[in-house]
């Protein structure tokens, strides 16, 4: 009888330990994921405005805090030189907290002086995200800067990553005020923003 009692006691103890382990694992799994993953957020392009007058005076006007805007995502007058600016302003408030996203995908089209669309290729357009519109709009020559958390070359080109579904990693400490496109090819006279999506997962689901 003593042996049976000991066996029963061990069995009950094991059941209790396993139950606690299972319960703890399940709870931990739910908390580790932080709830449901944020769904990708695509910016409504109709809410965006570009700065006028257009390049080459646009940048200086913004830095002085004196500029006008119009609802558009493509420059109406052609660029006059390489690295001219197409500065597009974000709305004052987004419907989601975009600082919670870790990646961004940006796509655009570019056109020649006749308005004909050019093939997507390297060294035709570059893009930057900007925090403070009255601060440094261009940032470092390459890579992110204090006021430009994202700077990517070759938008749409073979070497470009920002235009892919996977996008590029970005760490936002505040909500950006706008996005700056620059033509890095004399043939590019017009740039049109076609999409901005904030997301967290890569193409492989990481």
VOGU-3710 file (C-alpha; in Angstrom, 3 decimals, decimal comma):
1> xxxxxxxxxx> 0,000/0,000/0,000  2,845/2,335/0,804  4,335/1,735/-2,690  0,993/2,510/-4,341  0,703/5,698/-2,300  4,201/6,778/-3,270  3,539/6,082/-6,976  0,295/8,095/-6,841  2,069/10,985/-5,144  4,802/11,023/-7,812
11> xxxxxxxxxx> 2,205/10,876/-10,605  0,262/13,811/-9,148  3,452/15,830/-8,743  4,517/15,160/-12,336  1,074/16,146/-13,617  1,264/19,426/-11,701  4,787/20,227/-13,011  3,898/19,423/-16,641  0,713/21,440/-16,395  2,546/24,483/-15,089
21> xxxxxxxxxx> 5,198/24,174/-17,792  2,588/23,944/-20,513  0,667/26,887/-19,147  3,801/29,005/-18,841  4,946/28,190/-22,387  1,629/29,146/-23,871  1,501/32,424/-21,991  5,075/33,266/-22,873  4,449/32,593/-26,552  1,530/34,993/-26,654
31> xxxxxxxxxx> 3,368/37,762/-24,847  6,552/37,367/-26,882  4,690/38,160/-30,077  3,355/41,384/-28,646  -0,146/40,583/-29,873  -1,139/40,583/-33,493  1,567/41,869/-35,843  1,037/45,314/-37,295  -0,483/45,186/-40,737  1,453/46,981/-43,500
41> xxxxxxxxxx> 0,352/50,575/-43,938  0,267/52,109/-47,422  0,193/55,904/-47,444  -2,773/57,487/-49,206  -1,018/59,501/-51,905  -4,000/61,835/-52,251  -3,140/63,244/-48,799  0,334/64,344/-49,901  1,471/67,730/-51,219  4,572/68,893/-53,015
51> xxxxxxxxxx> 6,393/72,128/-52,325  6,132/75,017/-54,790  7,846/76,944/-56,246  9,499/73,886/-57,685  13,278/73,393/-57,987  15,721/74,974/-57,844  14,134/77,354/-55,306  12,069/74,794/-53,443  14,734/73,740/-50,966  15,697/77,283/-50,018
61> xxxxxxxxxx> 12,058/78,241/-49,531  11,487/75,356/-47,153  14,568/76,157/-45,100  13,289/79,698/-44,675  9,858/78,422/-43,718  8,328/80,265/-46,663  6,731/78,017/-49,225  3,468/77,036/-50,824  2,186/73,572/-51,505  -0,133/71,869/-53,933
71> xxxxxxxxxx> -1,782/68,465/-53,909  0,442/66,407/-56,196  3,128/63,719/-56,155  4,870/64,642/-59,442  6,659/67,821/-60,436  4,795/69,841/-63,080  7,860/71,684/-64,381  11,008/69,808/-65,462  14,157/69,589/-63,373  16,852/71,957/-64,643
81> xxxxxxxxxx> 19,893/70,094/-63,358  21,024/66,898/-61,678  20,052/66,484/-58,018  17,154/68,899/-58,234  14,580/68,443/-55,492  11,061/67,072/-55,508  9,978/67,600/-51,904  6,701/65,925/-50,952  5,102/66,681/-47,590  3,379/64,109/-45,414
91> xxxxxxxxxx> 0,059/64,901/-43,699  0,324/66,381/-40,220  -0,995/63,150/-38,751  -1,101/59,544/-39,928  -3,918/57,168/-38,958  -1,290/54,785/-37,524  1,910/55,187/-35,514  4,456/54,721/-38,291  7,336/54,787/-35,787  6,303/51,220/-34,908
101> xxxxxxxxxx> 7,358/49,991/-38,339  10,870/48,807/-39,097  10,868/48,695/-42,899  9,685/50,866/-45,777  9,015/50,337/-49,474  9,022/53,355/-51,808  8,308/53,252/-55,534  8,363/55,912/-58,224  8,374/56,488/-61,963  10,605/58,882/-63,865
111> xxxxxxxxxx> 10,196/60,626/-67,193  12,298/62,449/-69,790  11,774/66,025/-71,031  9,049/64,932/-73,455  7,129/63,209/-70,685  7,974/59,696/-71,893  8,498/57,210/-69,057  12,059/55,974/-68,672  13,039/52,407/-67,845  13,764/51,764/-64,188
121> xxxxxxxxxx> 17,531/51,706/-63,792  20,390/52,524/-61,436  21,647/56,105/-60,994  18,377/57,719/-62,072  16,699/58,709/-58,808  17,430/58,816/-55,095  15,134/59,275/-52,121  15,376/60,462/-48,513  12,981/60,579/-45,566  13,077/63,855/-43,638
131> xxxxxxxxxx> 12,158/64,560/-40,018  12,277/68,358/-39,743  11,410/70,231/-42,935  13,292/73,285/-41,669  16,415/71,266/-41,001  18,941/69,514/-43,233  16,850/68,191/-46,118  19,555/66,265/-47,946  21,624/64,704/-45,189  24,977/62,966/-45,771
141> xxxxxxxxxx> 26,149/62,173/-49,274  25,333/58,523/-48,623  23,408/56,754/-45,884  21,102/58,099/-43,161  21,721/61,265/-41,197  20,427/62,970/-38,056  17,522/64,579/-39,926  17,324/62,004/-42,718  16,684/58,529/-41,267  16,651/57,066/-44,756
151> xxxxxxxxxx> 18,687/57,833/-47,864  18,605/55,330/-50,707  20,179/55,470/-54,151  19,065/53,739/-57,329  15,311/53,810/-56,702  13,822/51,312/-59,139  17,204/50,163/-60,421  18,884/46,775/-60,379  20,808/47,699/-57,225  17,837/49,370/-55,575
161> xxxxxxxxxx> 16,247/47,780/-52,520  13,828/50,427/-51,277  11,472/49,775/-54,219  11,224/46,027/-53,562  8,479/44,262/-51,591  11,060/43,640/-48,863  11,974/47,318/-48,787  14,754/48,585/-46,532  15,180/48,781/-42,782  14,512/52,127/-41,134
171> xxxxxxxxxx> 14,519/53,118/-37,469  12,182/56,052/-36,897  12,500/58,042/-33,675  9,759/60,449/-34,753  7,225/60,853/-37,532  8,868/62,163/-40,718  7,624/65,431/-42,184  8,231/64,539/-45,795  10,111/62,695/-48,483  12,683/64,086/-50,913
181> xxxxxxxxxx> 13,359/62,729/-54,404  16,369/63,850/-56,413  17,211/63,081/-60,028  20,704/61,642/-60,388  20,499/61,471/-64,197  20,240/64,462/-66,559  17,675/62,564/-68,621  15,259/62,464/-65,694  13,155/65,623/-65,807  10,098/64,439/-63,886
191> xxxxxxxxxx> 9,632/62,053/-60,952  6,320/60,677/-59,762  5,857/58,997/-56,400  3,766/55,845/-56,921  3,769/54,219/-53,491  4,948/54,279/-49,865  4,333/51,297/-47,605  5,497/50,935/-44,011  5,825/47,321/-42,855  7,778/45,053/-40,538
201> xxxxxx> 8,247/41,749/-42,300  10,726/40,949/-45,011  9,811/38,968/-48,098  10,958/35,808/-46,299  8,693/36,543/-43,341  11,497/37,411/-40,924
//
